[in-house]
Amino acid sequence: MKVALGIDESIVDTWFALITITGPVLGVVVGGIIVNCFGGYQNPVTIMVCFIEVILAALCGFPLPFVPTFAWFVFFLWF
């Protein structure tokens, strides 16, 4: 972010810290709620839901090298 997008180091450090703290924590909480809504880990439907979530995460990661603005980069990185 510092080199490719030309963003100030303090801004990058702040946003990176926010993303790496909130993203995984909220992912675990929301993921647990979603898995429980589909019947827990014993239900075969849950594996398909987890697969769809992995596909969505990958789709958010693919555009990262190509986004032109810091806001889009932060958006895709967080999701």
N, C-alpha and C positions, 0 to 999 in steps of 0.2 A: 504494500500500500504506500509505503514511503517513497519508493523509487518509481514504480510503474504509474501510480496515480498522482504523485507529487504532493502528498498530504504531509502536513507538519507532524513531527515525531510524537509530540505530546497528545495530539488528537488521535493518532493511530493507536498509541498505547492505551489511552482511555477506552476507546471503543473496543479494542481487542480484549481488554480485561472484562468489560461488560458482556461481550458476546460469549467468551469462554466460561464465564460464571453462570449467566442466566440460561444460555442455550441448553446445556446438558441437564441442568437441574429441572427446568420446565419440561424438557423432553422426557425425562424419567417420570415425572408426575403425570403429564398428559398421556404418555404412552401407557402407564399403568391403568389409568382410568379407561382408556380405549380398550385395552385388553380385557379388563373386567366387564365392560359392556358387551363384549362378544363371548362371554362365558369363561374367561380365564384361560390359563395355559393348557388346560386339558382338552379344550374344544379345537377340533381340526380347522374350523373357520378362522381361528386366530392366526394360524400360520400364514394364511392368505392376506389377512389384514397387515401383518408385519411385513410381508413381501411388498405390498403396495406402499407402505411407509418407507421402505428402503428405496424403492423406485423414485418416490417423490423427493427423498433426500438427495439421491444422485442427480435428479433433474435440476435441483437447486445448486449443485456443485459444478455442473458442466459449464454454465455461462461465466463463472468467476474469472477466468483469464481474459474474457472478452468485454466485460462491462466497462463503460467509459467513465462512470462517475463513482464517487466514494459512497453515495447513498445507496446505489444499487448493489455495490460490493458488500456493504454491511448487511443489507437486506438478505441477499442470497447466502452469505456466510452464516448468518444467524439461523436461517431455516435449514 
